[in-house]
Structure formats: structure tokens, C-alpha cells
């Protein structure tokens, strides 16, 4: 019997959890010539939402995660590689001849995939202009391409003034819809909402929050009922209470509960057993993370793990605020209506030693 819960990768088809309104909005938005900026904390499912909306649009698309990009030259090579997955080289050979820097293109004999590389010490700015011009010129107003750039805030780390270069190129393009995703809210807000930023008001801003509890409850309960017909509703409620409706961790906990129901049908407390298994299996990873934190960060995480007040007088308000912002950027803390530890199992691990 296949586990009905999936986490850790882009979720599609039967594993997709609601988000009906968001998917419909993005799909409809793609009928315009405008660009979309989507912001949400890590693991809230923004990549899955966009992936589903893009597929429903029926349009050609390129998706690239900028966390996997190491330089501007690497960005150009990866964009070109993704482009070749959609357009056969023979169809656009004549467009490549207009490149000022000619790439080395090879084909994997087994998979047929195109590989792209460039000579070292090339002018990265010229290279990026050529690749993005190719993507633009290969399409028309009636056949616009969708380009999805995930973790877009990483452009600030790749090269100085890359944001200015990208904006200068993008604003001239007529045949591309850009969807720019980001998980670091403060950085993404600076990029798209500060007047001095090159990307100020570049597109429609959209924020993705946690899943509505009622919808998520129905999703979990229906899938747990196959193994726990009498306990499915109670388990779904307990999962959402524990994870605060976080999409990724709710799926992870539900998956482990379901697995225990199959492997240990005699277990009367699968909920706590699943939590224990996850916390224990990640214990070494959590310990490695913990030793990297300074004393202030450790104190803040301990306070948050037990829902204690941060304003105790032990640290200055400015120190606490700065530390929280850094923990947010690094992905350990999120803020919705309050500050909380992003990973409930890491929170459990901290609480046990607090």
C-alpha cells in the first residue's frame, strides 16, 4: 500500500494539498503580460503551487532554483540548458549564431540531454544578455514563455549589481512572464518594495501563508482513515496542533504516523511514536546546528521552544530583534502572527534540553 503523504520534493497530483484559490489566481494571472512575485517561508509549498499553475496554463516554461547557481556564468549556462529541454538545438541553431560568446554544446548519448559550458574568463554580463535574448527571441506575443526563478533573493549574493543588469534586460522583454519566488521575506521585500531597488514594483506581489486549517484537516483525515478509521479526525487535529498547520511538517508527521500504522498496528500511540522517531532520527543533525549558534541565538530558541517571553530584561530589545531577523534569514525562525521556530521537531529537540 502506497503512503498517501509526500514531503521534501515538489508535490503534485494526488499528493497536492488544496491551495485551490492560489493555483487558480496564478493560472489566471499568467494570461496577462505581467510578472508575479511570490513570497513565503521555506517549505510552505510555493514551488508546488507554482508548478501546478504553470502546468495548468499549458505554456512552455523554464524553472531554475538560484540556490543552485554559483556565478553569473553558471546562471547563463543553466538557463540555456533548461531552454534546450524545450527547444531542440536544430530549431534555434540560427539564433545561437548571434551569440557574442559561443557556448560549447554537447549531447549525452544515453539521455539525449544537452550540456552547456563556456570558456573561463568570459564576460559574464555579455553572456547573460545573449542567453536571455535567445529566450526572448524564440517566442512571440502569442506564445509567451514562463520563466520561474526560485529563491530569487540569491541574485544579491551572486554578483554586485546583478539586480540592475537583470532588471535592464527583463524590462525590455515582451515574450516572457517571470515568476520570481523567495523565502527570505525581508530580502525579497527590499528587492521589490524599496523605491531605490532596480526591481521596485516589477510585478504583482503575492504572499503565501499557511494552509487553511479546515482544508488541511479534511486532506489529512481522509488519507489517514484508510489505516485509522476511528482515529483519523483526532490524529488530523493533533498533527495540525503540533505543526501549526505548516505544510511540510504536517505531511512529514502524517507520513510517519501512516507508516507506523502499517508496520506497528498494535501501537496505541502512533502520534507520539512518530514524533519520537523523527526527533531521534534527526538528533545528530540538530546537534550540529545547535553548536553553530551563539549564546544569544541559543537563548532565543530556548525561549521560543517553551513559548516563554523574550522580553525578560536579559538581553536588549535591539539585540533580540537583530538576532530574530538573522534567524529568520537563515530559516530557523518564521513570523506569521508571532515568532516561532520553523521546524517543530527541532523545537521539540531544543525543548527537551532547555
C-alpha positions in Angstrom: 0.0 0.0 0.0 1.4 3.4 -1.0 1.9 6.1 1.5 -0.5 8.9 0.7 1.7 11.7 2.1 4.6 13.2 0.4 7.2 15.8 1.5 10.6 17.1 0.6 10.0 17.4 -3.1 7.6 19.3 -5.3 4.1 17.9 -4.6 1.8 17.1 -7.4 -1.4 15.2 -8.4 -2.9 13.3 -5.5 -0.3 14.5 -3.1 -1.2 18.1 -3.6 -2.9 19.8 -0.6 -5.7 22.1 -1.7 -4.3 25.7 -2.4 -7.2 25.8 -5.0 -7.6 29.6 -4.8 -3.9 30.3 -5.1 -3.4 28.0 -8.1 -6.5 29.5 -9.8 -5.2 33.0 -9.2 -1.7 32.3 -10.6 -3.1 30.4 -13.6 -5.4 33.3 -14.4 -2.6 35.8 -13.8 -0.5 34.1 -16.4 -3.0 35.1 -19.0 -1.6 38.7 -18.7 1.7 40.0 -19.8 2.7 40.8 -16.2 5.2 39.3 -13.7 4.5 37.7 -10.4 6.5 37.8 -7.2 5.6 35.1 -4.6 7.0 35.3 -1.1 6.6 32.7 1.6 8.7 30.9 4.2 10.6 27.8 3.2 8.6 24.6 2.9 5.2 26.4 2.6 4.7 24.8 -0.8 5.2 27.8 -3.1 7.2 25.8 -5.6 4.4 23.1 -5.7 1.7 25.8 -6.1 3.6 27.5 -9.0 4.4 24.2 -10.7 0.8 23.2 -10.7 -0.4 26.6 -12.0 2.2 26.6 -14.8 1.2 23.1 -15.9 -2.5 24.1 -15.9 -1.6 27.1 -18.1 -0.3 24.7 -20.8 2.6 27.1 -21.6 6.2 26.3 -22.1 8.3 27.1 -19.0 11.8 27.1 -17.5 12.3 26.7 -13.8 15.6 27.4 -12.0 16.5 27.5 -8.3 19.1 30.2 -7.8 20.4 28.5 -4.7 22.0 26.0 -7.1 23.7 28.7 -9.1 27.3 29.6 -8.3 28.0 32.6 -10.6 26.6 34.7 -13.4 28.2 32.4 -16.0 26.7 29.4 -14.3 23.3 31.1 -14.3 23.6 31.6 -18.1 24.6 28.0 -18.7 21.8 26.6 -16.5 19.2 28.8 -18.2 20.5 27.7 -21.6 20.4 24.1 -20.5 16.8 24.3 -19.4 15.9 26.1 -22.6 17.3 23.2 -24.7 14.9 20.9 -22.9 12.1 22.7 -24.5 13.6 23.7 -27.9 15.6 21.3 -29.9 19.0 22.7 -30.8 18.3 22.4 -34.5 15.3 24.6 -34.3 17.2 27.5 -32.8 20.7 27.0 -34.2 20.4 30.2 -36.2 19.7 32.2 -33.0 22.8 30.8 -31.4 24.9 32.3 -34.2 24.1 35.7 -32.9 25.8 35.0 -29.6 28.9 37.2 -29.0 30.3 34.3 -26.8 29.7 30.9 -28.4 29.0 28.1 -25.9 30.3 24.6 -26.0 27.2 22.4 -26.5 27.3 18.6 -26.2 24.7 15.8 -26.1 24.5 13.0 -23.6 24.4 9.9 -25.8 22.3 7.9 -23.2 19.7 10.5 -22.2 19.8 12.9 -25.1 20.1 15.9 -22.7 22.1 18.9 -23.8 25.0 20.1 -21.8 26.3 23.6 -22.0 29.6 25.2 -20.9 31.6 28.3 -21.6 35.3 29.1 -21.7 36.7 30.5 -18.4 37.2 34.3 -18.1 34.3 35.2 -20.4 32.4 38.4 -20.0 29.6 37.1 -17.8 27.3 40.2 -18.4 27.5 39.8 -22.2 26.8 36.1 -21.8 23.7 36.7 -19.7 22.4 39.2 -22.2 22.9 36.7 -25.1 21.1 33.9 -23.3 18.2 36.0 -22.2 17.9 37.5 -25.7 17.7 34.0 -27.1 14.9 33.0 -24.7 13.0 36.2 -25.7 13.6 35.9 -29.5 12.5 32.3 -29.6 9.0 33.2 -28.6 6.2 35.6 -29.6 3.4 37.6 -28.0 1.0 34.7 -28.7 3.5 32.1 -27.5 5.0 33.6 -24.3 7.5 31.7 -22.2 7.2 31.4 -18.5 10.5 31.7 -16.6 10.3 30.7 -12.9 13.3 31.7 -10.8 13.1 30.2 -7.3 14.9 31.7 -4.3 15.3 34.9 -6.3 16.9 36.8 -3.4 20.1 34.9 -4.1 20.9 37.3 -7.0 22.2 39.7 -4.4 24.9 37.2 -3.5 25.9 36.1 -7.0 27.5 39.3 -8.2 27.5 43.1 -7.5 24.8 45.0 -9.5 23.4 41.8 -10.9 19.9 43.1 -9.9 20.4 46.2 -12.1 21.7 44.1 -15.0 18.7 41.7 -14.8 16.1 44.4 -14.5 17.6 46.2 -17.5 17.3 43.1 -19.6 13.9 41.9 -18.3 12.1 45.3 -18.7 12.8 45.1 -22.5 11.3 41.6 -22.9 7.8 41.2 -24.3 7.5 37.5 -24.7 8.3 36.2 -21.2 6.2 36.0 -18.0 8.5 35.9 -14.9 7.5 34.3 -11.7 10.0 35.2 -9.0 9.9 33.2 -5.8 11.6 33.9 -2.5 11.7 32.5 1.1 13.6 35.3 2.8 10.8 37.9 3.3 13.0 40.8 4.4 15.3 40.5 1.4 12.5 39.9 -1.1 10.6 42.9 0.3 13.8 45.1 -0.1 14.2 43.9 -3.7 10.6 44.6 -4.8 9.3 47.2 -2.4 12.1 49.7 -1.8 12.0 52.6 -4.2 15.7 52.6 -4.7 15.8 49.0 -5.8 16.0 48.2 -9.5 13.1 45.8 -9.1 10.8 48.2 -7.3 7.2 47.3 -8.3 8.5 44.9 -11.0 5.4 42.8 -10.7 2.3 41.7 -8.7 3.3 40.8 -5.1 1.7 37.7 -3.6 2.3 36.2 -0.2 1.6 32.5 0.5 0.6 31.7 4.1 -0.1 28.5 5.9 -2.8 26.3 4.6 -6.4 26.9 5.9 -6.8 24.5 8.8 -10.2 23.3 7.7 -9.0 22.3 4.2 -5.8 20.7 5.6 -7.8 18.8 8.2 -10.0 17.3 5.5 -7.0 16.4 3.4 -5.2 14.6 6.3 -8.3 12.9 7.8 -9.4 11.4 4.5 -6.0 9.8 3.9 -5.5 8.6 7.5 -8.9 7.0 7.5 -7.7 4.1 5.4 -5.4 2.9 8.3 -7.1 4.6 11.3 -10.9 4.6 10.6 -11.8 5.5 14.1 -9.0 7.9 14.9 -8.4 9.8 11.7 -10.1 13.0 12.8 -8.3 13.1 16.2 -5.0 12.4 14.5 -5.5 15.1 11.9 -6.3 17.6 14.7 -3.3 16.6 16.7 -1.0 16.9 13.7 -2.1 20.4 12.9 -1.9 21.5 16.5 1.6 20.2 16.7 2.9 21.6 13.4 0.8 24.8 13.5 -0.5 23.9 10.0 2.9 24.0 8.5 2.5 22.2 5.1 5.8 20.4 5.0 6.0 19.2 8.6 2.3 18.3 8.6 2.9 16.0 5.7 6.1 14.6 7.3 4.3 13.8 10.6 1.3 12.3 8.8 3.6 10.2 6.6 5.3 8.7 9.7 2.1 8.1 11.5 0.7 6.3 8.5 3.9 4.2 8.2 3.7 3.2 11.8 0.0 2.2 11.4 1.2 -0.2 8.7 4.3 -1.6 10.4 3.1 -1.5 14.1 -0.7 -1.9 14.1 -0.5 -2.9 17.8 0.9 0.6 18.7 -1.7 2.6 20.6 0.1 5.9 20.5 1.3 6.3 16.9 1.2 10.1 17.2 3.9 10.4 19.9 5.8 7.4 18.5 6.1 9.2 15.1 7.3 12.4 16.8 9.9 10.4 18.8 11.1 8.7 15.6 11.5 11.9 13.7 13.3 13.8 16.5 15.6 10.9 17.2 16.5 10.3 13.6 17.4 13.9 13.1 19.1 14.3 16.5 22.7 14.4 15.1 21.7 17.0 12.5 20.0 19.1 15.2 23.1 18.9 17.4 25.4 20.0 14.5 23.1 23.0 14.0 23.0 23.8 17.7 26.7 24.1 18.2 26.9 26.7 15.5 24.6 29.1 17.3 25.9 31.9 19.5 24.7 32.2 23.1 22.1 34.8 22.2 20.6 32.7 19.5 20.5 29.6 21.7 18.7 31.6 24.4 16.1 32.9 21.9 15.5 29.5 20.5 15.1 28.0 24.0 12.6 30.7 24.9 10.6 30.1 21.7 10.7 26.4 22.2 8.8 26.7 25.5 6.7 29.7 24.5 8.4 31.9 27.1 8.6 35.7 26.9 11.6 37.2 25.1 11.4 40.5 26.9 12.8 39.4 30.2 15.5 42.1 30.5 18.3 39.5 30.0 19.0 41.0 26.5 18.4 44.4 25.0 15.4 44.7 22.7 17.6 45.7 19.8 19.8 42.7 20.3 16.8 40.3 20.4 15.3 42.0 17.3 18.6 41.7 15.3 19.1 38.1 16.3 15.5 37.2 15.3 16.0 38.8 11.9 19.1 36.8 11.4 17.4 33.6 12.5 14.6 34.4 10.0 17.0 34.9 7.2 18.7 31.7 8.0 15.4 29.9 8.0 15.3 28.8 11.7 12.5 31.2 12.8 9.4 32.3 10.9 6.9 35.0 11.7 3.2 34.9 11.0 1.2 36.3 13.9 4.2 35.7 16.2 7.7 34.4 16.1 8.1 30.7 16.1 10.7 28.0 15.4 10.2 26.9 11.8 10.8 23.1 12.4 8.5 21.8 15.2 10.8 18.7 15.6 13.8 20.9 16.1 11.7 22.8 18.6 10.9 19.5 20.4 14.6 18.7 20.4 15.5 22.1 21.9 12.7 21.9 24.4 13.9 18.6 25.8 17.3 20.2 26.6 16.1 23.7 27.5 
